[in-house]
């Protein structure tokens, strides 16, 4: 009977350890000059004798012991770190691009047993206003064919072209509709995003085949915390055929 219970316990322990391992490292994103919080999954279930954080499993950058003593590395992180012993979280302020790295937190109990967690931090620059341009391939009074180009000087961004939207009707069921528009003017917007920000710029088409780029003074930037997979900056072209 005892042997059977032992086997069940060992099986459940193995399942728990396997499920934990499958989690992989936590991933955190931050913006240059912003703040990142590196928080391990394991919080305050155990009273730890010592906690310390490392970068790339080699350089110790912060630590805390049971006496309440906190130590920070006198390095490029000087003045930018704050360790919260209540939940083992490490705060990094004034983020720099080269702060991107794998970080480890070592949680050590009173008998010297360590629990180690990995957290991947990736720091991105805020997306600047894109540069947009239209190269006319063919244009006359009846036909306009052009290539619209959009680019920023960053890697790890995604591009999205937003075509002109149709004008909504005031009341679909009404017997009359009041509309006002110029069908000879269309605006195409290029939106560029990364995990921490987005920005856009527009190109305006006017008949028969002229294009005007948006002034840089009209930039619009938003900051988010969405996580996406890193990519590579590629030229983005939109081929239009307007009758």
matplotlib code that plots the C-alpha trace (Angstrom):
import matplotlib.pyplot as plt

x = [0.0, 2.8, 4.7, 1.6, 1.1, 4.8, 4.5, 1.4, 3.2, 6.3, 4.0, 2.2, 5.5, 6.8, 3.7, 3.9, 7.6, 7.0, 4.2, 6.3, 9.2, 6.9, 6.1, 9.4, 10.8, 8.5, 8.7, 8.6, 8.7, 9.7, 10.3, 13.5, 13.5, 10.6, 10.2, 10.1, 9.0, 10.5, 8.2, 8.8, 5.8, 6.6, 5.8, 5.5, 4.4, 7.8, 9.9, 13.3, 16.6, 18.1, 17.1, 19.3, 19.0, 21.5, 21.9, 22.7, 23.3, 26.6, 26.5, 24.8, 22.9, 20.7, 20.3, 18.4, 18.9, 16.8, 18.3, 16.6, 19.9, 19.5, 22.5, 22.7, 25.4, 27.6, 27.4, 25.4, 22.3, 23.5, 20.5, 18.1, 17.2, 14.7, 14.1, 10.8, 11.3, 7.6, 7.1, 10.7, 10.1, 12.9, 12.2, 14.5, 14.0, 15.3, 15.5, 18.2, 18.2, 21.1, 19.1, 17.5, 18.7, 17.8, 17.5, 17.5, 16.0, 17.5, 15.2, 17.1, 15.5, 17.0, 18.6, 20.3, 17.8, 17.4, 14.5, 15.5, 13.3, 14.2, 12.7, 13.4, 13.4, 13.2, 13.5, 12.2, 12.5, 9.4, 8.3, 9.0, 6.7, 7.0, 8.3, 5.8, 6.2, 4.3, 6.1, 3.7, 4.1, 1.4, -1.0, -3.4, -6.9, -8.5, -5.9, -3.5, -1.1, 1.4, 3.5, 3.1, 6.2, 6.3, 9.4, 10.9, 14.5, 13.8, 13.7, 11.1, 8.1, 5.0, 3.4, -0.3, -1.9, -5.3, -7.3, -9.9, -13.0, -16.5, -18.6, -21.3, -24.9, -26.8, -29.8, -30.0, -33.8, -34.5, -36.1, -33.5, -29.8, -27.6, -24.0, -21.0, -17.8, -15.2, -14.8, -11.6, -9.7, -8.6, -6.3, -4.2, -2.7, 0.4, 0.5, 3.8, 3.8, 6.1, 5.2, 5.4, 4.2, 2.7, 2.8, 1.3, 1.5, -0.8, -0.7, -3.5, -4.5, -6.0, -7.2, -5.8, -2.6, -0.9, 0.0, 0.7, 2.5, 1.3, 3.3, 5.6, 3.8, 0.8, 2.5, 0.4, 2.1, 0.5, 2.2, 1.0, 2.3, 1.3, 3.8, 4.7, 7.4, 10.4, 10.6, 12.8, 12.3, 11.4, 10.4, 6.7, 5.0, 1.4, 0.5, -2.7, -4.7, -7.3, -9.6]
y = [0.0, 2.4, 1.6, 2.4, 5.8, 6.5, 5.8, 8.0, 10.8, 10.5, 10.5, 13.6, 15.3, 14.5, 15.8, 19.0, 19.5, 18.8, 21.2, 23.9, 23.3, 23.6, 27.2, 28.4, 31.8, 34.7, 37.5, 41.2, 44.1, 47.7, 51.0, 53.0, 55.5, 53.6, 51.1, 47.3, 45.1, 41.6, 39.5, 35.8, 33.4, 32.2, 35.0, 34.8, 31.2, 30.5, 32.6, 32.9, 33.4, 35.2, 36.6, 37.7, 38.7, 37.9, 38.9, 36.0, 33.8, 35.5, 39.1, 39.7, 43.0, 43.0, 41.0, 40.9, 38.8, 37.9, 40.8, 43.2, 44.3, 45.3, 45.5, 46.8, 46.5, 49.5, 49.2, 50.5, 49.8, 52.2, 54.2, 52.4, 49.3, 48.7, 45.3, 44.6, 41.8, 41.4, 39.8, 39.4, 41.8, 43.8, 47.2, 48.6, 52.3, 54.5, 51.5, 51.3, 49.3, 47.2, 46.2, 43.5, 40.2, 37.0, 37.6, 35.1, 35.4, 33.0, 32.4, 30.6, 29.1, 28.6, 25.3, 26.6, 25.1, 27.4, 28.0, 29.7, 31.5, 33.0, 36.2, 37.5, 41.3, 43.0, 46.8, 48.6, 52.1, 54.1, 54.1, 57.4, 58.9, 56.9, 58.3, 57.9, 58.4, 57.7, 56.8, 57.3, 54.5, 55.8, 58.7, 60.5, 61.8, 58.3, 56.1, 56.3, 53.6, 54.2, 52.5, 53.7, 53.3, 53.4, 53.0, 53.7, 53.2, 50.4, 46.6, 44.5, 46.6, 45.6, 47.6, 48.1, 50.1, 51.4, 52.3, 55.0, 54.2, 54.4, 57.3, 56.0, 56.9, 58.9, 56.6, 53.5, 53.3, 57.0, 58.1, 60.9, 61.0, 64.1, 63.4, 65.6, 64.4, 64.8, 61.5, 62.8, 62.9, 59.7, 59.2, 56.1, 55.7, 53.7, 52.4, 51.1, 49.3, 47.4, 45.8, 49.2, 51.9, 52.8, 55.7, 56.6, 58.8, 59.4, 59.9, 61.9, 61.1, 63.8, 63.4, 62.7, 61.2, 63.5, 62.5, 64.6, 63.2, 64.1, 66.8, 65.6, 68.0, 65.8, 62.7, 60.6, 58.2, 55.7, 53.5, 49.9, 46.9, 44.2, 41.4, 40.4, 38.3, 40.2, 40.6, 42.3, 45.6, 45.0, 47.5, 47.9, 48.6, 49.0, 48.8, 50.7, 50.7, 53.5, 53.9]
z = [0.0, 1.0, -2.3, -4.3, -2.6, -3.2, -6.9, -7.2, -5.4, -7.7, -10.8, -9.7, -8.9, -12.3, -14.0, -12.0, -12.8, -16.5, -16.8, -15.1, -17.5, -20.5, -19.5, -20.8, -19.8, -19.1, -21.7, -20.9, -23.4, -22.6, -24.4, -24.5, -21.5, -20.0, -17.1, -17.0, -14.1, -14.0, -11.8, -11.3, -11.3, -7.8, -5.4, -1.6, -1.0, 0.6, 3.0, 1.2, 2.9, 0.0, -3.4, -6.2, -9.8, -12.6, -16.2, -18.6, -15.7, -15.0, -13.9, -10.5, -10.6, -7.5, -4.3, -1.0, 2.2, 5.2, 7.2, 4.8, 3.2, -0.5, -2.9, -6.4, -9.0, -9.5, -13.3, -16.2, -14.1, -11.4, -10.1, -12.4, -10.3, -7.5, -5.9, -4.1, -1.6, -0.9, -4.4, -5.6, -8.5, -10.1, -11.5, -14.3, -15.0, -17.8, -20.1, -22.7, -25.9, -24.6, -21.5, -23.8, -22.4, -20.4, -16.7, -13.9, -10.4, -7.8, -4.8, -2.0, 1.1, 4.5, 3.7, 0.5, -2.0, -5.0, -7.3, -10.5, -13.1, -16.4, -17.8, -21.3, -21.5, -25.0, -25.2, -28.2, -29.5, -30.0, -33.6, -35.3, -37.9, -41.1, -44.4, -47.1, -50.8, -54.1, -57.3, -60.3, -62.8, -65.2, -64.9, -67.2, -67.1, -67.0, -65.3, -62.3, -61.4, -58.6, -56.0, -52.4, -50.2, -46.4, -44.2, -40.8, -39.7, -37.2, -37.2, -35.5, -36.8, -38.7, -41.5, -42.3, -45.1, -44.4, -47.6, -47.9, -45.9, -47.3, -46.0, -43.6, -44.3, -41.6, -41.6, -43.7, -43.5, -44.3, -47.5, -47.9, -47.3, -47.0, -48.3, -49.0, -50.4, -53.1, -55.0, -56.6, -53.3, -51.4, -48.4, -47.8, -44.4, -43.5, -39.8, -38.4, -35.1, -32.7, -29.3, -27.4, -29.9, -33.2, -35.6, -38.9, -42.0, -44.9, -48.7, -50.3, -53.9, -56.2, -59.7, -62.1, -60.5, -57.9, -54.4, -51.3, -48.2, -44.7, -42.9, -40.2, -37.8, -37.9, -36.4, -34.1, -31.7, -29.3, -26.7, -26.0, -24.2, -26.7, -27.2, -30.8, -32.3, -33.5, -37.3, -39.8, -41.5, -45.2, -47.9, -48.0, -51.3, -52.3, -55.9, -56.8, -59.9, -59.9, -62.9]

ax = plt.figure().add_subplot(projection="3d")
ax.plot(x, y, z, "-o")
ax.set_aspect("equal")
plt.show()
